[in-house]
Amino acid sequence: MELLKRLMKFFIISFIFVISSIPFSMKMSEAYPIYAQQGYTNPRAANGRIACANCHLAEKPIQIESPKAVLPNKVFEAAVKIPYPKDAKQILGNGQLSGLNVGAVVILPEGFKLAPNNLISNEIKEKSKGVYISPYSATQENILVVGPISGDMHQEIIFPILSPDPGTNKKINFLKYPIYVGANRGRGQIYPTGEKSNNNIITSSFEGQIINIEPLNKGDTSLTILNSNGKETTQLIPKGLSLIVSKKDNIKLDQPLTKDPNVGGFGQTDVEIVLQDPNRVLGFIIFAFSILFTQIFFVIKKKQFEKVQAVELKF
């Protein structure tokens, strides 16, 4: 028995040693962070600008479709549309081309929040399949974020939303509320650190004549520039960017050297929604029917009166 225990201990230690010594080459998959969540308590500034616009500089259109009015404690859907040509390709950080990613932030009124899964209909679940929507933070359930996700399959993102009930939440009133939406497609031009990404036009850092253009092993391109003093300088063009200058061209400082690789951009819009009081709706229906019945009654009485007048005229 003692021998068996020693053998088991030996095998366990040997197994741990072997596993720990294996040189794993597989890197951890890094999730693309929602930078706004890290840097901004509220993604919408006092001037109305949504934080995503600080990194995604190009302006692109977006649309949102939602009901004009909703009843309390009801699930409804808001559809954010992010249109772009499906054949568009963005440049990645390694210089390769890829399809565009999309992302969106929806800023709801206080009290509105992401609908619980058990309240979402099968139809809405099917529409939002493969889309993970989360609150902006633990204390801001009314702000929803999603992405980045593949834009080829999700140029329309469905947000299932639960309306609040003023009967249980005294801070909520039956009023008209704004919904603010921001959405982007493609990579940004600036990182949160303030550095430029490779999704930008490369401009000249020097002035002079291009005397040599040399492709490098990693796919980058080196430009050799001769200035007016006869001094040679080099400028590196990252992989994947298309040059618009040639050898022997005279260039100026800050002159564009490449085409603009950016095919994406950010857009924001807003829409209004009314949290409707059911009693008001019922009251309006009763009022409308009362007017209808009154009008019908007046028409009938008028017909009766006309018949009486016709009879009296005969006599």
KOLMAR-835157 format. One record per residue: x negated, y, z of N, C-alpha, C, CB in turn; residue in three letters. Coordinates in steps of 0.05 Angstrom, whole numbers, padded with zeros to 5 digits, always signed. Glycine has a CB too. Example, Ala and Ser with C-alpha at 12.3 -4.5 7.8 and 13.67 -1.06 7.14 Angstrom:
REM KOLMAR-835157
-00264-00114+00156-00246-00090+00156-00264-00066+00156-00226-00089+00181ALA-00257-00045+00142-00273-00021+00143-00258+00001+00157-00282-00012+00114SER
***
This chain:
REM KOLMAR-835157
-00017-00024+00000+00000+00000+00000-00017+00025+00000+00019+00000+00024MET-00038+00024+00017-00057+00047+00018-00071+00051-00008-00077+00044+00041GLU-00078+00029-00021-00092+00030-00047-00074+00043-00068-00101+00002-00056LEU-00048+00036-00067-00029+00047-00086-00026+00077-00083-00002+00033-00082LEU-00025+00086-00058-00023+00115-00053-00047+00130-00064-00020+00121-00023LYS-00071+00118-00060-00096+00131-00070-00096+00132-00100-00120+00115-00059ARG-00087+00110-00113-00086+00110-00142-00067+00131-00153-00078+00083-00152LEU-00044+00134-00140-00024+00154-00149-00035+00182-00145+00002+00152-00133MET-00049+00187-00123-00061+00213-00118-00082+00220-00139-00073+00214-00090LYS-00098+00199-00146-00119+00203-00166-00107+00210-00193-00136+00177-00169PHE-00086+00196-00201-00073+00201-00227-00061+00229-00228-00052+00180-00233PHE-00048+00238-00206-00036+00264-00205-00056+00286-00208-00020+00268-00179ILE-00079+00283-00192-00100+00304-00194-00112+00304-00222-00122+00298-00173ILE-00116+00281-00233-00128+00280-00260-00109+00293-00281-00133+00251-00268SER-00084+00287-00278-00064+00299-00297-00064+00329-00295-00036+00288-00291PHE-00064+00340-00270-00064+00369-00267-00089+00381-00279-00062+00377-00237ILE-00112+00368-00274-00137+00378-00285-00137+00379-00315-00161+00361-00275PHE-00127+00358-00328-00126+00356-00357-00108+00378-00368-00117+00329-00367VAL-00085+00381-00356-00065+00401-00366-00076+00429-00364-00039+00399-00351ILE-00089+00435-00341-00100+00462-00336-00123+00468-00354-00108+00465-00308SER-00137+00448-00364-00161+00453-00381-00154+00454-00411-00181+00431-00377SER-00129+00449-00418-00122+00451-00447-00121+00480-00455-00094+00437-00452ILE-00135+00488-00476-00135+00515-00485-00110+00522-00502-00161+00521-00502PRO-00089+00531-00489-00065+00537-00503-00069+00560-00522-00041+00543-00483PHE-00062+00557-00547-00064+00578-00566-00038+00592-00572-00076+00568-00592SER-00016+00580-00562+00010+00592-00567+00014+00616-00549+00033+00571-00562MET+00021+00639-00560+00025+00663-00545+00054+00664-00536+00018+00688-00562LYS+00058+00678-00513+00086+00682-00503+00101+00700-00523+00085+00694-00475MET+00126+00692-00527+00142+00709-00545+00150+00735-00530+00168+00694-00554SER+00143+00757-00542+00148+00782-00529+00174+00794-00539+00124+00802-00535GLU+00191+00801-00520+00216+00813-00528+00212+00842-00534+00237+00810-00505ALA+00224+00852-00555+00222+00880-00563+00237+00896-00542+00234+00885-00591TYR+00223+00913-00526+00236+00927-00504+00254+00950-00514+00215+00939-00486PRO+00275+00954-00499+00292+00977-00504+00279+01001-00490+00322+00973-00494ILE+00263+01016-00505+00246+01036-00493+00262+01057-00478+00229+01049-00514TYR+00285+01063-00488+00301+01084-00475+00308+01077-00446+00327+01089-00490ALA+00313+01051-00441+00319+01042-00414+00296+01046-00395+00327+01013-00414GLN+00272+01044-00406+00248+01047-00389+00242+01077-00383+00225+01034-00402GLN+00249+01094-00401+00240+01122-00398+00261+01142-00392+00227+01130-00423GLY+00287+01135-00394+00308+01154-00390+00330+01142-00371+00321+01162-00416TYR+00337+01157-00350+00359+01149-00333+00385+01150-00348+00360+01167-00308THR+00388+01170-00364+00412+01173-00381+00402+01176-00410+00430+01198-00372ASN+00411+01159-00428+00401+01161-00456+00411+01185-00471+00409+01136-00471PRO+00431+01199-00461+00442+01223-00474+00433+01248-00459+00473+01221-00476ARG+00418+01265-00473+00408+01289-00460+00431+01310-00458+00385+01301-00476ALA+00425+01332-00443+00445+01353-00439+00453+01366-00465+00434+01374-00420ALA+00436+01366-00485+00442+01378-00511+00457+01359-00530+00417+01388-00524ASN+00463+01334-00520+00477+01315-00536+00459+01296-00551+00495+01329-00554GLY+00434+01300-00551+00415+01284-00567+00411+01257-00552+00388+01298-00571ARG+00413+01235-00566+00409+01208-00555+00379+01201-00557+00426+01187-00569ILE+00368+01189-00536+00340+01184-00533+00327+01170-00556+00334+01169-00508ALA+00341+01152-00570+00330+01137-00592+00319+01155-00614+00351+01118-00604CYS+00330+01179-00617+00322+01198-00638+00294+01209-00633+00341+01221-00639ALA+00283+01205-00609+00256+01214-00603+00234+01197-00617+00251+01215-00574ASN+00241+01172-00623+00222+01154-00636+00230+01148-00665+00220+01128-00621CYS+00256+01147-00671+00266+01143-00698+00272+01170-00710+00291+01124-00698HIS+00254+01181-00724+00256+01210-00733+00273+01214-00757+00228+01220-00738LEU+00275+01195-00774+00292+01198-00798+00322+01197-00790+00286+01176-00819ALA+00338+01212-00804+00366+01214-00798+00382+01197-00818+00377+01243-00798GLU+00398+01179-00808+00415+01162-00825+00444+01161-00815+00403+01133-00826LYS+00463+01156-00832+00491+01157-00823+00499+01131-00809+00509+01161-00847PRO+00517+01133-00790+00530+01110-00777+00560+01116-00774+00517+01104-00749ILE+00575+01096-00768+00604+01099-00765+00613+01083-00740+00620+01090-00790GLN+00635+01092-00728+00647+01076-00706+00677+01075-00711+00640+01088-00679ILE+00689+01052-00708+00718+01049-00710+00728+01038-00683+00725+01030-00733GLU+00747+01052-00672+00759+01044-00646+00788+01053-00646+00743+01055-00622SER+00804+01042-00628+00832+01051-00626+00834+01080-00618+00848+01033-00607PRO+00855+01093-00626+00860+01121-00618+00869+01123-00589+00881+01134-00637LYS+00883+01102-00580+00893+01101-00553+00893+01072-00543+00922+01113-00551ALA+00889+01069-00517+00890+01042-00505+00905+01044-00478+00861+01031-00500VAL+00916+01021-00470+00930+01019-00445+00910+01010-00423+00953+00999-00446LEU+00916+01015-00398+00898+01007-00376+00893+00977-00375+00909+01017-00350PRO+00869+00970-00367+00861+00942-00362+00866+00924-00387+00877+00931-00339ASN+00860+00935-00411+00863+00920-00435+00836+00919-00450+00884+00934-00454LYS+00832+00896-00463+00807+00892-00479+00811+00902-00507+00798+00862-00479VAL+00794+00919-00517+00795+00928-00545+00767+00927-00556+00807+00957-00547PHE+00765+00929-00582+00739+00927-00596+00732+00954-00609+00739+00905-00616GLU+00706+00960-00606+00695+00983-00620+00674+00973-00639+00682+01004-00600ALA+00677+00979-00665+00659+00969-00686+00640+00991-00694+00675+00959-00710ALA+00614+00986-00690+00593+01005-00698+00581+00995-00725+00571+01008-00676VAL+00583+01011-00745+00573+01004-00772+00547+01018-00778+00594+01011-00794LYS+00527+01002-00786+00500+01012-00792+00493+01005-00820+00479+01001-00771ILE+00501+01021-00840+00497+01014-00868+00468+01019-00877+00516+01028-00886PRO+00459+01001-00894+00434+01005-00909+00432+00984-00931+00409+01004-00889TYR+00416+00989-00952+00413+00970-00973+00402+00943-00963+00396+00981-00996PRO+00414+00921-00970+00405+00895-00959+00378+00886-00970+00426+00874-00965LYS+00370+00898-00992+00344+00891-01003+00321+00908-00991+00344+00894-01033ASP+00328+00926-00972+00308+00943-00960+00289+00927-00942+00321+00966-00943ALA+00263+00933-00943+00243+00919-00927+00227+00940-00911+00224+00902-00945LYS+00222+00933-00886+00206+00951-00869+00178+00940-00865+00220+00955-00841GLN+00159+00957-00859+00132+00949-00854+00129+00943-00824+00111+00971-00863ILE+00118+00920-00818+00113+00912-00790+00087+00922-00780+00114+00881-00787LEU+00081+00918-00755+00057+00928-00743+00032+00915-00755+00057+00923-00713GLY+00035+00891-00766+00012+00877-00778+00010+00883-00808+00014+00847-00774ASN+00027+00901-00819+00025+00908-00847+00042+00891-00865-00003+00906-00856GLY+00054+00870-00855+00072+00853-00871+00099+00866-00874+00075+00825-00858GLN+00114+00858-00895+00141+00868-00900+00161+00849-00889+00145+00873-00930LEU+00183+00860-00879+00204+00843-00866+00230+00857-00869+00197+00837-00837SER+00252+00842-00864+00278+00854-00863+00281+00872-00839+00299+00832-00862GLY+00301+00890-00840+00304+00910-00820+00319+00899-00795+00320+00934-00831LEU+00311+00908-00772+00326+00903-00747+00344+00927-00742+00306+00899-00724ASN+00365+00922-00727+00383+00943-00719+00388+00943-00689+00411+00940-00734VAL+00396+00965-00678+00402+00967-00650+00422+00990-00646+00377+00972-00633GLY+00436+00990-00623+00456+01010-00618+00460+01015-00589+00483+01002-00631ALA+00469+01039-00582+00476+01046-00555+00504+01059-00556+00455+01065-00541VAL+00522+01050-00539+00549+01061-00537+00553+01072-00509+00570+01039-00544VAL+00558+01098-00508+00562+01112-00482+00592+01116-00479+00547+01140-00481ILE+00604+01100-00461+00633+01100-00456+00639+01120-00433+00643+01072-00449LEU+00665+01127-00431+00673+01144-00408+00670+01128-00382+00702+01153-00411PRO+00668+01142-00360+00666+01128-00334+00690+01110-00330+00665+01149-00311GLU+00684+01086-00321+00706+01066-00316+00709+01046-00338+00732+01080-00312GLY+00702+01053-00362+00702+01034-00385+00677+01017-00382+00704+01049-00412PHE+00679+00991-00390+00655+00974-00388+00658+00951-00407+00652+00964-00359LYS+00636+00935-00409+00636+00911-00426+00657+00891-00415+00608+00898-00427LEU+00673+00881-00433+00694+00862-00424+00682+00836-00414+00714+00857-00447ALA+00692+00825-00392+00683+00799-00383+00690+00777-00404+00696+00791-00356PRO+00673+00757-00404+00676+00736-00425+00703+00722-00424+00654+00716-00421ASN+00714+00719-00400+00740+00704-00399+00763+00720-00409+00744+00696-00370ASN+00759+00746-00413+00781+00763-00423+00779+00769-00453+00782+00790-00408LEU+00757+00760-00465+00752+00766-00493+00766+00744-00510+00722+00767-00500ILE+00781+00753-00530+00795+00734-00547+00776+00718-00565+00816+00749-00565SER+00784+00696-00575+00767+00679-00592+00760+00694-00618+00781+00653-00599ASN+00779+00711-00627+00774+00726-00652+00750+00745-00648+00799+00742-00660GLU+00750+00760-00625+00728+00779-00620+00702+00764-00615+00735+00797-00596ILE+00704+00741-00601+00680+00725-00596+00667+00716-00622+00687+00701-00579LYS+00684+00709-00641+00673+00700-00667+00660+00723-00682+00696+00688-00685GLU+00672+00747-00680+00660+00771-00693+00633+00779-00681+00680+00794-00692LYS+00631+00775-00654+00606+00784-00641+00587+00761-00635+00613+00798-00615SER+00590+00739-00649+00573+00716-00646+00544+00722-00652+00583+00692-00663LYS+00526+00714-00634+00498+00719-00639+00488+00747-00630+00492+00715-00667GLY+00506+00763-00618+00499+00790-00609+00500+00790-00579+00519+00811-00621VAL+00477+00798-00567+00476+00800-00537+00478+00830-00530+00450+00788-00526TYR+00500+00837-00517+00505+00864-00508+00501+00865-00477+00533+00874-00516ILE+00487+00885-00467+00483+00887-00439+00487+00916-00430+00455+00878-00431SER+00493+00920-00404+00495+00947-00393+00468+00961-00393+00506+00947-00364PRO+00468+00987-00395+00443+01002-00396+00427+00999-00370+00449+01032-00400TYR+00441+00997-00348+00428+00992-00322+00449+00981-00303+00415+01018-00310SER+00439+00972-00279+00457+00960-00260+00478+00979-00250+00442+00948-00237ALA+00472+01005-00251+00490+01026-00240+00506+01040-00262+00475+01046-00224THR+00501+01033-00287+00514+01047-00310+00527+01026-00328+00493+01065-00326GLN+00549+01015-00319+00563+00994-00334+00577+01006-00358+00582+00980-00317GLU+00581+01033-00358+00595+01045-00380+00577+01051-00405+00608+01071-00371ASN+00551+01046-00402+00532+01050-00424+00523+01023-00433+00508+01068-00416ILE+00527+01016-00458+00521+00990-00469+00499+00992-00490+00546+00976-00481LEU+00481+00972-00490+00459+00972-00509+00457+00944-00522+00432+00979-00496VAL+00448+00944-00546+00444+00919-00560+00421+00922-00580+00470+00910-00576VAL+00405+00900-00582+00384+00901-00602+00356+00902-00590+00388+00924-00621GLY+00336+00899-00608+00340+00897-00637+00348+00869-00645+00314+00905-00651PRO+00366+00868-00665+00375+00843-00677+00373+00845-00707+00404+00836-00668ILE+00375+00823-00720+00372+00822-00750+00394+00839-00763+00373+00794-00760SER+00386+00858-00779+00405+00875-00792+00419+00862-00815+00392+00900-00801GLY+00407+00842-00827+00419+00829-00850+00446+00816-00843+00400+00807-00861ASP+00448+00807-00818+00473+00793-00809+00490+00811-00792+00466+00769-00794MET+00480+00834-00783+00494+00851-00764+00494+00880-00772+00482+00847-00736HIS+00503+00886-00796+00506+00914-00803+00532+00926-00790+00507+00917-00834GLN+00547+00908-00779+00570+00917-00763+00569+00902-00736+00598+00911-00777GLU+00568+00917-00714+00566+00905-00687+00592+00911-00672+00541+00917-00672ILE+00603+00889-00662+00629+00891-00647+00623+00892-00617+00648+00867-00654ILE+00634+00913-00604+00632+00916-00575+00659+00911-00563+00621+00945-00568PHE+00662+00889-00548+00687+00884-00533+00687+00900-00507+00691+00854-00527PRO+00707+00918-00504+00707+00937-00482+00733+00933-00466+00705+00966-00493ILE+00730+00936-00440+00753+00934-00421+00759+00962-00411+00747+00915-00397LEU+00784+00971-00415+00792+00997-00406+00798+00997-00376+00817+01007-00421SER+00794+01019-00362+00799+01019-00333+00828+01022-00326+00783+01042-00320PRO+00835+01018-00301+00862+01020-00291+00864+01042-00270+00873+00993-00280ASP+00876+01065-00276+00878+01087-00256+00893+01078-00231+00891+01111-00268PRO+00909+01057-00234+00924+01047-00211+00906+01036-00189+00944+01026-00219GLY+00883+01025-00197+00864+01014-00178+00839+01031-00174+00856+00986-00187THR+00834+01049-00193+00811+01067-00191+00821+01095-00192+00790+01061-00214ASN+00821+01109-00169+00832+01136-00167+00815+01157-00181+00836+01143-00138LYS+00791+01149-00188+00773+01169-00202+00781+01171-00232+00744+01161-00199LYS+00797+01152-00242+00804+01151-00270+00831+01164-00274+00804+01122-00280ILE+00834+01179-00295+00859+01192-00301+00868+01185-00330+00857+01223-00298ASN+00894+01189-00335+00904+01184-00362+00898+01209-00378+00935+01178-00361PHE+00875+01208-00392+00866+01232-00408+00854+01222-00434+00845+01248-00391LEU+00845+01242-00450+00830+01237-00474+00800+01238-00467+00837+01258-00497LYS+00786+01217-00476+00757+01215-00469+00740+01212-00494+00753+01190-00450TYR+00715+01222-00493+00697+01218-00516+00681+01192-00513+00678+01242-00518PRO+00674+01180-00535+00656+01157-00537+00632+01166-00554+00670+01131-00547ILE+00608+01165-00544+00584+01172-00559+00569+01147-00568+00566+01191-00542TYR+00560+01148-00593+00547+01124-00605+00522+01133-00619+00566+01110-00624VAL+00501+01117-00615+00476+01121-00630+00467+01094-00640+00454+01134-00612GLY+00457+01093-00664+00448+01068-00676+00424+01073-00695+00471+01053-00691ALA+00406+01053-00696+00383+01056-00714+00380+01030-00730+00358+01062-00698ASN+00366+01034-00752+00358+01011-00768+00328+01015-00775+00375+01008-00794ARG+00313+00993-00772+00284+00995-00778+00268+01005-00754+00280+01014-00801GLY+00241+01004-00758+00223+01012-00737+00221+01042-00735+00195+01000-00742ARG+00212+01051-00711+00209+01080-00707+00182+01090-00717+00211+01086-00678GLY+00179+01116-00716+00154+01129-00726+00136+01136-00702+00161+01154-00741GLN+00146+01136-00678+00130+01144-00655+00135+01123-00633+00137+01172-00645ILE+00114+01114-00620+00116+01097-00596+00123+01114-00572+00090+01081-00592TYR+00134+01102-00551+00140+01117-00527+00115+01131-00514+00152+01099-00506PRO+00091+01121-00520+00067+01133-00510+00060+01159-00525+00044+01114-00512THR+00074+01164-00547+00068+01188-00563+00051+01183-00587+00055+01208-00546GLY+00041+01158-00590+00024+01151-00613+00042+01145-00637+00006+01127-00606GLU+00031+01151-00660+00045+01145-00685+00043+01115-00692+00034+01161-00708LYS+00065+01104-00702+00064+01077-00712+00053+01077-00741+00092+01063-00710SER+00050+01053-00752+00041+01052-00780+00065+01056-00799+00028+01025-00786ASN+00088+01062-00789+00112+01068-00805+00114+01097-00811+00138+01058-00791ASN+00092+01109-00820+00089+01137-00826+00073+01142-00851+00077+01153-00802ASN+00075+01165-00863+00057+01174-00884+00030+01179-00871+00068+01199-00899ILE+00009+01169-00884-00019+01175-00875-00028+01200-00890-00038+01151-00880ILE-00037+01220-00874-00047+01245-00886-00078+01246-00883-00034+01270-00873THR-00090+01263-00899-00119+01265-00900-00129+01279-00874-00128+01280-00924SER-00149+01267-00863-00163+01279-00840-00186+01297-00848-00172+01257-00821SER-00192+01296-00874-00215+01311-00884-00208+01325-00910-00240+01293-00887PHE-00224+01344-00918-00221+01357-00944-00245+01351-00961-00218+01388-00940GLU-00240+01346-00987-00262+01340-01005-00253+01323-01029-00284+01326-00990GLY-00272+01308-01040-00266+01291-01063-00269+01262-01055-00285+01298-01087GLN-00250+01245-01064-00251+01217-01059-00272+01205-01079-00223+01203-01062ILE-00293+01194-01067-00314+01182-01085-00313+01152-01085-00341+01192-01076ILE-00298+01140-01067-00297+01111-01067-00272+01101-01052-00323+01099-01054ASN-00259+01080-01063-00237+01067-01050-00244+01038-01048-00210+01072-01066ILE-00246+01028-01023-00256+01000-01019-00237+00984-01003-00284+01001-01006GLU-00226+00963-01014-00209+00945-00998-00226+00929-00978-00194+00925-01017PRO-00216+00926-00954-00230+00912-00933-00218+00884-00929-00229+00928-00906LEU-00232+00868-00914-00224+00840-00910-00197+00836-00898-00245+00825-00894ASN-00190+00852-00878-00165+00849-00863-00141+00861-00878-00168+00862-00836LYS-00145+00872-00902-00123+00883-00917-00122+00913-00916-00098+00872-00907GLY-00139+00925-00898-00140+00954-00897-00156+00965-00921-00153+00964-00870ASP-00154+00991-00924-00169+01004-00946-00185+01027-00935-00149+01014-00969THR-00210+01029-00944-00228+01050-00935-00232+01071-00957-00255+01039-00926SER-00227+01096-00950-00232+01118-00969-00257+01133-00961-00207+01138-00970LEU-00275+01137-00980-00299+01153-00975-00295+01180-00988-00324+01139-00987THR-00297+01201-00971-00291+01229-00980-00317+01245-00977-00268+01241-00963ILE-00323+01259-00999-00347+01277-01000-00338+01306-00997-00364+01273-01026LEU-00347+01319-00976-00338+01347-00972-00356+01366-00987-00338+01354-00942ASN-00350+01392-00985-00365+01412-01000-00394+01415-00991-00351+01439-00998SER-00400+01406-00967-00428+01407-00957-00444+01383-00964-00428+01411-00927ASN-00432+01364-00980-00446+01340-00988-00446+01318-00967-00474+01347-00994GLY-00429+01321-00946-00428+01301-00925-00406+01281-00932-00423+01314-00898LYS-00412+01255-00928-00392+01234-00934-00378+01226-00908-00406+01210-00947GLU-00352+01224-00909-00336+01214-00886-00317+01192-00896-00320+01238-00873THR-00309+01175-00878-00291+01153-00886-00264+01155-00871-00304+01126-00881THR-00243+01147-00884-00217+01146-00871-00204+01119-00877-00198+01170-00881GLN-00193+01107-00856-00182+01081-00858-00152+01082-00864-00187+01064-00833LEU-00142+01068-00884-00114+01066-00890-00104+01038-00882-00109+01071-00921ILE-00085+01037-00863-00076+01010-00853-00064+00993-00875-00056+01014-00831PRO-00065+00967-00869-00054+00947-00888-00024+00952-00893-00058+00919-00877LYS-00015+00948-00918+00013+00949-00925+00022+00976-00936+00029+00943-00901GLY+00005+00997-00933+00013+01023-00943+00003+01027-00972+00001+01045-00925LEU+00019+01041-00988+00013+01045-01016+00000+01072-01021+00038+01042-01034SER-00024+01072-01032-00038+01097-01037-00025+01112-01060-00068+01091-01044LEU-00026+01139-01058-00016+01156-01080-00039+01173-01091+00007+01174-01070ILE-00063+01168-01081-00087+01182-01091-00106+01162-01105-00102+01197-01068VAL-00124+01173-01121-00143+01156-01136-00171+01166-01132-00135+01156-01166SER-00190+01150-01141-00218+01158-01140-00222+01183-01157-00236+01135-01151LYS-00239+01201-01147-00246+01227-01159-00225+01248-01154-00251+01223-01189LYS-00203+01242-01140-00183+01262-01133-00195+01281-01112-00157+01249-01123ASP-00188+01307-01115-00195+01326-01095-00172+01329-01076-00203+01354-01108ASN-00177+01326-01050-00155+01327-01031-00160+01349-01010-00152+01300-01017ILE-00138+01358-00999-00139+01379-00978-00133+01366-00951-00120+01402-00985LYS-00138+01381-00930-00132+01372-00903-00102+01368-00900-00143+01392-00883LEU-00094+01346-00888-00066+01339-00882-00050+01333-00907-00053+01361-00867ASP-00064+01329-00930-00050+01321-00954-00041+01292-00952-00068+01325-00979GLN-00017+01285-00960-00008+01257-00960-00025+01239-00977+00022+01255-00968PRO-00033+01217-00966-00049+01198-00981-00033+01173-00989-00074+01189-00965LEU-00011+01168-00976+00005+01144-00981+00035+01151-00984+00002+01124-00957THR+00049+01132-00995+00078+01135-00997+00090+01133-00969+00090+01114-01016LYS+00114+01143-00966+00128+01141-00940+00139+01112-00938+00151+01162-00937ASP+00129+01096-00919+00138+01069-00917+00165+01066-00902+00118+01052-00902PRO+00175+01087-00890+00199+01085-00874+00224+01082-00891+00201+01109-00855ASN+00240+01062-00885+00265+01058-00899+00289+01059-00880+00265+01031-00914VAL+00282+01063-00854+00304+01063-00834+00309+01091-00824+00296+01045-00811GLY+00322+01092-00800+00328+01117-00788+00350+01114-00767+00338+01137-00809GLY+00355+01136-00754+00374+01136-00731+00397+01155-00737+00360+01145-00705PHE+00420+01148-00727+00444+01166-00730+00461+01165-00705+00460+01158-00754GLY+00475+01186-00700+00493+01186-00677+00519+01200-00684+00480+01199-00653GLN+00540+01192-00671+00567+01204-00676+00584+01200-00651+00581+01191-00701THR+00608+01210-00651+00626+01207-00628+00654+01204-00638+00623+01230-00608ASP+00671+01194-00621+00700+01191-00627+00715+01194-00601+00705+01163-00640VAL+00740+01201-00603+00757+01205-00579+00777+01182-00576+00771+01232-00580GLU+00782+01175-00551+00801+01154-00545+00819+01163-00522+00787+01127-00538ILE+00844+01157-00523+00864+01165-00502+00870+01141-00485+00890+01177-00515VAL+00866+01145-00459+00875+01124-00440+00905+01130-00434+00858+01124-00413LEU+00922+01114-00445+00951+01120-00446+00965+01108-00422+00963+01109-00472GLN+00983+01124-00410+00999+01115-00387+01023+01099-00398+01009+01140-00371ASP+01026+01074-00390+01048+01057-00399+01075+01070-00393+01047+01030-00387PRO+01078+01084-00371+01103+01097-00364+01110+01119-00383+01102+01107-00335ASN+01089+01133-00392+01094+01154-00412+01103+01142-00439+01068+01170-00417ARG+01091+01120-00446+01099+01106-00471+01128+01097-00469+01081+01082-00477VAL+01135+01085-00446+01162+01076-00441+01181+01099-00441+01164+01060-00415LEU+01173+01121-00428+01190+01145-00427+01195+01156-00455+01178+01166-00409GLY+01174+01156-00471+01177+01167-00498+01196+01149-00515+01149+01168-00512PHE+01193+01123-00511+01211+01104-00526+01240+01109-00518+01203+01075-00521ILE+01244+01111-00492+01272+01117-00483+01282+01143-00494+01273+01117-00452ILE+01265+01164-00493+01273+01190-00503+01279+01189-00533+01250+01211-00498PHE+01262+01174-00548+01266+01172-00577+01292+01158-00583+01243+01158-00591ALA+01298+01136-00569+01323+01121-00573+01347+01138-00565+01323+01095-00558PHE+01344+01154-00544+01367+01171-00535+01373+01192-00556+01360+01185-00508SER+01352+01203-00568+01357+01222-00590+01370+01209-00614+01330+01235-00599ILE+01360+01184-00620+01372+01169-00643+01401+01163-00638+01356+01143-00647LEU+01408+01153-00614+01436+01146-00609+01453+01171-00608+01437+01131-00582PHE+01442+01194-00598+01457+01219-00598+01464+01228-00626+01442+01241-00583THR+01444+01226-00643+01448+01234-00671+01469+01216-00684+01422+01233-00687GLN+01467+01190-00679+01487+01171-00690+01515+01178-00680+01480+01142-00683ILE+01517+01184-00654+01543+01191-00642+01554+01216-00655+01539+01195-00611PHE+01537+01236-00659+01547+01261-00672+01556+01256-00700+01524+01282-00672PHE+01543+01239-00715+01551+01233-00742+01578+01219-00742+01530+01215-00756VAL+01582+01200-00723+01607+01185-00721+01630+01204-00714+01606+01162-00700ILE+01625+01222-00695+01645+01241-00686+01652+01260-00709+01636+01257-00661LYS+01631+01267-00725+01637+01285-00747+01655+01272-00768+01610+01294-00760LYS+01649+01246-00773+01665+01231-00792+01694+01229-00782+01654+01203-00797LYS+01697+01224-00756+01724+01223-00745+01739+01250-00747+01723+01214-00715GLN+01724+01271-00742+01736+01298-00744+01744+01304-00772+01716+01319-00733PHE+01728+01296-00792+01735+01301-00820+01759+01285-00828+01711+01294-00838GLU+01762+01261-00818+01786+01245-00824+01811+01258-00812+01783+01217-00813LYS+01809+01268-00787+01832+01282-00774+01840+01306-00790+01825+01289-00745VAL+01820+01322-00799+01826+01346-00815+01839+01339-00841+01800+01362-00820GLN+01830+01317-00854+01842+01309-00879+01871+01301-00876+01826+01286-00891ALA+01877+01287-00854+01905+01279-00848+01922+01303-00843+01906+01260-00824VAL+01913+01323-00828+01928+01347-00822+01933+01363-00847+01914+01364-00801GLU+01915+01363-00866+01919+01379-00890+01941+01367-00908+01893+01380-00906LEU+01944+01340-00906+01965+01327-00922+01993+01335-00912+01962+01297-00921LYS+01995+01340-00886+02020+01348-00875+02024+01379-00876+02023+01339-00846PHE
***
